[in-house]
Amino acid sequence: METVIIAGEKLLLHPDRAIYWPARRMLLLADLHLGKGAHFRRAGIAVPRGVSSVNFLRLAGLLEEFGPERVLLLGDLFHSDHNHVWGDFCAFTAARPAIRFELVPGNHDVLPPHCYEEARLVCHPEIITEGPFSLSHHPLTEERRPAGQYNLCGHVHPCVRLLDGSGRSMKLPSFYFGSNEGILPAFGEFTGCAEVKVRPGDRVFVLAEDAVLAVS
């Protein structure tokens, strides 16, 4: 785990692709894409079973480790239309009534409103403000970012390309912090990633072998 100070706030970067904000007792996640494996299998694409189970186990571990009061999901919680995995998520939240689960919607969050109510989710607008942060699914342009706020978001599934000792390159998921925005890695398994361009002054932390490592 790595501790960073962003916009004057201490944030804990966890190797399970989450941020814990101690001052608010809040766990931040992005891009779970629950149900993606089932959605692809239904379309005839071979996807390993058990992907969603891994997501739930990792999330349960984070809740046990940090004991948050709130879990804020920065969009793309569920990948597509309704399937059996949504029932698993509803059971997961129902078993933890002391935790407030919240959703800032993303482009994949297209289920009808009653589904989110069934899951005990508090649904927010596209952009919300918490302390010095504007929280969203998509990265905010300068015009859309409230003045003086630092944007924390998802959507991109950021990764960076590194060279190993033999000169071979590999792409690793990462936390990316620029001057005005921080992008969380995709929490969900089987989500893929997009290489981000690192500029001077950016701070990047890759996830490798259950560790968070600063690379810039």
C-alpha positions as CSV (number, residue, x, y, z in Angstrom):
1,M,0.0,0.0,0.0
2,E,1.2,3.5,-0.8
3,T,0.2,6.8,0.9
4,V,-0.1,10.0,-1.2
5,I,-1.2,13.5,-0.5
6,I,-3.5,14.8,-3.2
7,A,-5.2,18.2,-2.9
8,G,-4.0,18.3,0.7
9,E,-5.8,15.0,1.6
10,K,-4.1,11.7,2.6
11,L,-5.2,8.9,0.3
12,L,-4.1,5.2,0.6
13,L,-3.5,3.4,-2.7
14,H,-4.3,-0.3,-2.3
15,P,-2.9,-3.0,-4.6
16,D,-6.4,-4.3,-5.0
17,R,-7.1,-1.3,-7.2
18,A,-8.9,0.9,-4.7
19,I,-8.3,4.2,-2.8
20,Y,-9.1,4.6,0.9
21,W,-9.7,8.2,2.1
22,P,-9.3,8.0,5.9
23,A,-10.6,11.5,6.7
24,R,-14.0,10.5,5.2
25,R,-13.8,6.8,6.0
26,M,-14.6,6.3,2.3
27,L,-13.5,3.6,-0.1
28,L,-13.3,4.6,-3.8
29,L,-13.5,2.2,-6.6
30,A,-14.0,2.5,-10.4
31,D,-15.1,0.3,-13.2
32,L,-16.1,-3.0,-11.6
33,H,-17.9,-4.1,-14.8
34,L,-19.8,-6.8,-12.8
35,G,-21.5,-9.3,-15.1
36,K,-19.1,-8.7,-18.0
37,G,-18.1,-12.3,-18.2
38,A,-21.7,-13.5,-18.2
39,H,-22.6,-10.9,-20.9
40,F,-19.8,-12.1,-23.2
41,R,-20.5,-15.8,-22.6
42,R,-24.1,-15.2,-23.6
43,A,-22.8,-13.7,-26.8
44,G,-20.9,-16.8,-27.5
45,I,-17.4,-15.5,-26.5
46,A,-15.4,-17.8,-24.3
47,V,-14.7,-16.1,-20.9
48,P,-13.5,-17.9,-17.8
49,R,-16.2,-18.5,-15.1
50,G,-15.6,-17.1,-11.6
51,V,-14.5,-13.6,-12.7
52,S,-17.2,-12.0,-10.7
53,S,-16.5,-14.2,-7.6
54,V,-12.9,-12.8,-7.6
55,N,-14.3,-9.2,-7.7
56,F,-16.5,-9.9,-4.7
57,L,-13.8,-11.6,-2.7
58,R,-11.4,-8.6,-3.3
59,L,-14.1,-6.1,-2.4
60,A,-15.0,-8.1,0.8
61,G,-11.3,-8.1,1.7
62,L,-11.1,-4.3,1.4
63,L,-14.2,-3.8,3.5
64,E,-12.7,-6.0,6.2
65,E,-9.3,-4.3,6.1
66,F,-10.5,-0.7,6.2
67,G,-14.0,-0.8,7.7
68,P,-15.3,2.1,5.7
69,E,-18.6,3.9,6.4
70,R,-19.0,4.6,2.7
71,V,-18.1,2.9,-0.6
72,L,-18.2,5.2,-3.6
73,L,-18.3,3.5,-7.0
74,L,-17.1,5.8,-9.7
75,G,-19.1,4.4,-12.5
76,D,-19.4,1.3,-14.7
77,L,-20.5,-0.8,-11.8
78,F,-22.4,-3.3,-14.0
79,H,-21.3,-4.0,-17.5
80,S,-24.6,-4.2,-19.4
81,D,-28.1,-5.6,-19.2
82,H,-29.4,-7.5,-16.2
83,N,-28.0,-11.0,-15.5
84,H,-27.6,-13.3,-12.5
85,V,-24.5,-11.4,-11.2
86,W,-26.7,-8.4,-10.2
87,G,-28.5,-10.7,-7.7
88,D,-25.1,-11.6,-6.2
89,F,-24.3,-7.9,-5.8
90,C,-27.6,-7.2,-4.1
91,A,-26.9,-10.0,-1.7
92,F,-23.5,-8.6,-1.1
93,T,-24.8,-5.1,-0.1
94,A,-27.7,-6.5,1.9
95,A,-25.2,-8.5,4.1
96,R,-23.5,-5.2,5.0
97,P,-26.2,-2.8,6.2
98,A,-23.8,-0.6,8.1
99,I,-22.0,0.5,4.9
100,R,-23.5,3.1,2.6
101,F,-22.9,2.1,-1.0
102,E,-23.0,4.9,-3.5
103,L,-22.8,5.2,-7.3
104,V,-21.7,8.0,-9.6
105,P,-23.1,6.6,-12.8
106,G,-20.9,5.7,-15.8
107,N,-21.8,5.0,-19.4
108,H,-22.4,1.3,-18.7
109,D,-24.8,1.9,-15.8
110,V,-28.0,1.4,-17.8
111,L,-30.1,-0.8,-15.5
112,P,-33.6,0.5,-14.5
113,P,-33.8,2.6,-11.3
114,H,-35.5,-0.1,-9.3
115,C,-32.4,-2.4,-9.7
116,Y,-30.2,0.2,-7.9
117,E,-32.8,0.6,-5.2
118,E,-32.9,-3.2,-4.7
119,A,-29.1,-3.1,-4.2
120,R,-29.3,-0.3,-1.6
121,L,-27.4,2.0,-3.8
122,V,-27.5,5.8,-3.3
123,C,-27.3,7.1,-6.9
124,H,-25.6,10.5,-7.4
125,P,-25.5,12.9,-10.3
126,E,-22.8,12.6,-12.9
127,I,-20.4,14.9,-10.9
128,I,-20.4,15.2,-7.1
129,T,-18.1,17.2,-4.7
130,E,-16.5,15.9,-1.6
131,G,-14.0,18.2,0.1
132,P,-11.4,19.3,-2.4
133,F,-12.4,16.6,-5.0
134,S,-14.8,16.5,-7.9
135,L,-15.8,12.9,-8.3
136,S,-17.0,11.5,-11.6
137,H,-16.8,8.5,-13.9
138,H,-15.4,10.3,-17.0
139,P,-12.4,12.6,-16.7
140,L,-13.6,16.2,-16.6
141,T,-12.6,18.8,-19.0
142,E,-11.4,22.1,-17.6
143,E,-14.7,23.6,-18.5
144,R,-16.7,21.0,-16.5
145,R,-14.4,20.8,-13.5
146,P,-15.6,23.0,-10.7
147,A,-13.1,25.8,-9.9
148,G,-10.4,24.9,-7.5
149,Q,-11.4,21.2,-7.4
150,Y,-9.2,18.2,-8.2
151,N,-11.0,15.5,-10.3
152,L,-10.9,11.8,-9.2
153,C,-12.4,9.6,-11.8
154,G,-12.3,6.2,-13.7
155,H,-13.4,5.2,-17.2
156,V,-9.9,5.1,-18.7
157,H,-8.6,1.8,-17.1
158,P,-5.1,3.4,-17.1
159,C,-1.9,1.4,-17.4
160,V,1.7,2.2,-18.3
161,R,4.3,0.3,-20.3
162,L,7.5,-0.7,-18.5
163,L,10.6,-2.6,-19.5
164,D,11.7,-5.7,-17.5
165,G,15.4,-6.7,-16.9
166,S,15.6,-8.4,-20.3
167,G,14.3,-5.4,-22.2
168,R,10.8,-6.8,-22.8
169,S,7.9,-4.5,-22.3
170,M,4.8,-5.1,-20.2
171,K,1.7,-3.1,-19.5
172,L,0.7,-2.7,-15.8
173,P,-2.5,-1.2,-14.4
174,S,-1.8,2.0,-12.6
175,F,-3.1,4.9,-10.5
176,Y,-2.4,8.1,-12.4
177,F,-2.3,11.6,-10.9
178,G,-1.9,14.6,-13.1
179,S,-2.0,18.2,-12.1
180,N,-5.8,18.4,-12.1
181,E,-7.0,14.8,-12.2
182,G,-6.4,11.4,-10.7
183,I,-7.6,8.3,-12.5
184,L,-8.2,5.0,-10.7
185,P,-7.3,1.7,-12.2
186,A,-10.3,-0.5,-13.2
187,F,-11.2,-2.6,-10.2
188,G,-12.9,-5.4,-12.2
189,E,-11.2,-8.5,-13.6
190,F,-11.3,-9.0,-17.4
191,T,-11.6,-5.3,-18.1
192,G,-8.4,-4.5,-20.2
193,C,-6.5,-1.3,-19.9
194,A,-5.4,1.8,-21.9
195,E,-1.9,3.1,-21.9
196,V,-1.7,6.7,-20.6
197,K,0.9,9.3,-21.6
198,V,2.9,10.3,-18.6
199,R,3.9,14.0,-18.6
200,P,6.6,15.8,-16.5
201,G,5.2,16.3,-13.0
202,D,2.7,13.4,-13.2
203,R,2.7,10.8,-10.5
204,V,2.1,7.2,-11.5
205,F,1.9,4.1,-9.3
206,V,1.8,0.7,-10.9
207,L,0.2,-2.5,-9.5
208,A,2.5,-5.5,-9.6
209,E,2.7,-8.7,-7.5
210,D,0.3,-7.4,-4.8
211,A,2.2,-4.2,-4.4
212,V,1.8,-0.5,-5.3
213,L,5.0,0.9,-6.8
214,A,5.8,4.5,-7.7
215,V,7.3,4.8,-11.1
216,S,7.2,8.6,-11.6
